[in-house]
Amino acid sequence: MSDNCLFCKISKGEIPSDKLYEDDEIFVFRDIAPQAPVHFLVIPKKHISGPSALAPQDEQLIGRMMRVGNEVAKREGVEQYRVVFNNGEQAGQTVFHIHMHIFGGRSMTWPPG
């Protein structure tokens, strides 16, 4: 946990969010600037700065994020969705706590903008 991390503060309840799911390891909430009709973030409560900071012991946690994201997407009424992890500023990462975007509810184009 990082004291200055926005997502750490959200997962601890220090900053309000539209929470969709929470357990001991994972927190899921709606994106505040949605890019699709369904757009939420799946984060681990453990602070990891981004995909390139993953360690071998994090493999199970990342798999759990995928499973939970799928369950929440189904609850939100989407069976088809896009999953995005950004790694670094050039890739669009603005909060340096690993997070998985789930976008659904509309057709997606490729390549993304």
N, C-alpha and C positions, 0 to 999 in steps of 0.2 A: 504494500500500500504506500502510495506517495502522498505526502501532505498537501502538495500543490496541484495534484492531478484532478481535473474536472470530473472525469469518469469515476475515479475513486470516491470523490465526494458525493456523486449521484448514487453510487451503489451503497454508500453508507447512510443515505437519506439526508445528508446535509444540504443538498440542493434538490428541489422538487423535480419530479419527472412523471411522465405518464407510464407508469410501470405496467408491463404485461406479464412478467414472470420473475420469480426470484427463488433461488435455493442457496445452499451453503457456498457454492462455487460460481454461480452464474447469475447475471442480472440482465434483464431485457426491458427495453423501453422504446417508446416511439421517438423518431427523429424530430427535432424541433423545426426543421426546414425540409419537410418531406419532398422527395423527388419522384414519387409515385403514389398512387392511392393507398398502397400499403408500403410503409417504409419504417422499419425499426432496426435497432442496434442490439446485438448480442455481445456482452462483454464478460470477461472473467472478473471476479472480485480481486483476484491476484493481479497486482500491477506488473504488466509486461509492456514495454514501450512500443512494441510493434512486431510484425511478423519476423523481421530479421533478428529479433532478440529472443526468439523461442529457443528453449533448451530441450534436450531429449526427454526430460521429465515432464514437459508440458504437452506431449503428444496426446495423452488421454484427455486432458482438459480441452484441447482444441476439437477433438472428436466429439466431446460432450457439447461444446458450443454448437456444432453442426446439428446434432440430434435435437437439442432444445430449439434451435432456430426453425427446424422443420416442424416440430410440434406446434410452436407459436404461429407459424405461417398457416398451418391447417386450421387452427382456431380462429385466425383472422380471415379465413375463407379463401385462401389462395393455395392452389396445388402446384402452380408453376411460378417460379420466382427466380430472381438473379441474386447471387451471393457475391459480395465484394469485400475484399480486404485491401486496404491501401497501405503501402509501406514507404514512408518518407514523404517529404514535402512535394517533390516533383510528381509523385503519384497521387497527390491530393490529400494526404494525411494531415489533418489540422489538430487533432488531439492525439498526443503520443502515449496512448494506452490502447493496446490491441483491441480492435472491435470489428465485428462482422456486420456489414449492412445487408439487410434483406429487403429487396424491392419487388413488389408484385402488384397485381390488379390492373395491369396494362401490358401491351406488347412492348418489348424491348428491342432496340436496334443494335446492330453491330457493324462497325466498331462503335463503342460508346464515345461520346463527344470529346 
